């Protein structure tokens, strides 16, 4: 496995952690009414990072296979 693929894998894990955190072990705030937008944006950004790193890892591994 190439070093860049390992970095993409770590970014994927980080993105999933950011996406899951506000719903489980790191709530954004105590009041449900005021902070639901912040929680949703954090989830979307975490999923976006995870998705882009997964695509990057796929492209990187595909490029390694063609070499």
Secondary structure by P-SEA (a helix, b strand, c coil): ccaaaaaaaaaaaaaaaaaacccccccccccccccaaaaaaaaaaaaaaaaaaaaaaaaaaaaaaac
